[in-house]
């Protein structure tokens, strides 16, 4: 069994969650890293699939494109067109529900390998405190090469007012590729 194989214990396997593939290309200048997709995102197989999550609305405010009105594939294309990539710091973990505080026994993604493969990368942004804590630990000394932006979580579980979140998220606009 490799590190990504589910346990044979049905109770354990039921709560094993895995991230999605990274959404990046050769023009990625900004990499937004979340922690691990929530239940609705996993069910839909879409980054930020929970309609209550403000990610797509926040990114609309940065890109000046109404991402919420687009279908999922068009949203991803629009982000890439603006030099923005997505991934998660956690490759897999056991978690009941969607809260980061419930993440147990996580296996991290190869963040160093990914960022080193992105020649245009300038900024790494962390969507929420768990992503920032785990991501900075995983990046170690490599983090010094990039502008690091800890973002307030776009999750509905983080109840800061939208306007406050947007002020911080808009700082990513400094590094847009278009």
N, C-alpha and C positions, 0 to 999 in steps of 0.2 A: 504494500500500500504506500503510495507516495504522499507527500504533505498535503495534496489537494483532494485526496480520496476521502469520501465520507466514512464515518465510523459505521461499524456493523450494528451498533446499538441503535434501534429505531428511535428511541427517545432522544438520543444525542443528535442523530442525523436530522431529525425534524427541525432543529434550531440552528443547523449549520447554514451560514449565509456566505455567499461569495460575491465579490465585486464584478463589475463589467470590464470589458476590455477598454484600454485607454482610447480616447478620442483626440488624436493629435495628428499633425502632419509636419512636413519640413518647414512650414512657415509659422509654427507655434511660437509665439513670443511670451504668452501668459499661460501658465498652467494652474488651473483651479483644482485643488485637491479636497475632496470630502473625506469622510471617515469610512462609511460603508453604507450602501443603499438600504433604505427602509423597506418595510413590508410592501407598501403599494408600488414603490419603484421596482422591487424585485418581481412582483406579480406582473407588472406591465413590461418588464425588461427594458426600462427606460431610466436614464439619469433623471432624478428629481421628478418622478412620476406622480407624486402626491400633489394634488392641485392646491393644497393648503401651503405647500412649501413655496416660498417667495423667490426661489432661485431664478426662474425664467423671467419674472417681473423685474428683479434686480438687474439681471443681465440686459434686459431691454433698455433700462435706464442708462446703461453704460454704452451699448452699441447703437442706440437710437433706431433700433429695429424692433418692431412689435413681435417678439419671439413667441409670446403667448398665443398669438393668432395663427402661428404656423404649425404644421404637423411636426412630429418628432424629428424625422430625418432632415427636414428643412431647418429646424432649429440647430441641429448639429452642424449642418453645412454653413449656416450663418455665423456660428461661433468660429468655425475654422477660417472662414473668410475674413474675420476680424483678428485672426492670430491667436485665438483663445482655444485652449485644450482642456480636457476634463479627465480626471481619474480619481481613484480613492487610495488612501494610505493603507487600508486594510484589504488584503487579498481574500481572506476568509476568517470567520470567527463564529463562535456560538453566541446566539443572542435571541432572547425571547422578545418579541415586539420590535420596535424601531429605535428605541432610545440608545444613544451612545453609552450611557452609564451601564447598560446591560451587556456590553461587548465583553466576552470572555475568551481566553485562549486564542487570541488573534495571531495570525500569520501576516506579516507585512508584505506589501508589494515591493518590487525592486525599484524604488524611487530613484536611486542613484543611477541605475542602468538607463532608466527612461530619460532623466534630465540630461545625462551625458550624450544621449542620442539626438537631442534637439538643439541643433547649432544656433538657432535664432532665439532660444529661450532667454528671457531677461528677468521675468518676474514669476515667483511661485506664491500663490495665494492659497490660504487654508480656510476652508468654509467651516468655521466653528472651532471651539477650543480643543476638542478631542483630536480632530484632524491636525491641528497645529502642534499639539504636544507629541503625538506619535510620529508625525511627519518630520518634525525638526530632529527628533531622536534618530530616525532612519536616515536622514540626509547627513547628519553629523557635520563634518568640516566642509562638505560640498555646498552647504547652504550659503556660505560666505560669497560664493560666486554670483548670487542672484539677489535681486530685491525681494525681500520676504514681506508679505502682507497678510497678517492675521485678520480675518474677516469675522464679523458677527455672524453667527449661523443663520442661514436662510430657513431653517426648520421652524415649523409652527411651535415646536416645544420651547424655542428661545423666543420669549415674548417681548423683546425690545420693540419699540415702535418702528414701523417700516421706514419712516423718514430718517431715523437715526442709523438704521442699517444701511440705507442708500448712501448716506454721506460717506461712510467708510468704503463701501463697494465702489463708489464712483472714482476713487483714487486709482482704480485699475485702468481707467480711461487714459492715464498718462502714457501707457505702454501699448495702446492699440496700434495694430499694424496698418490700418487703412487711413 
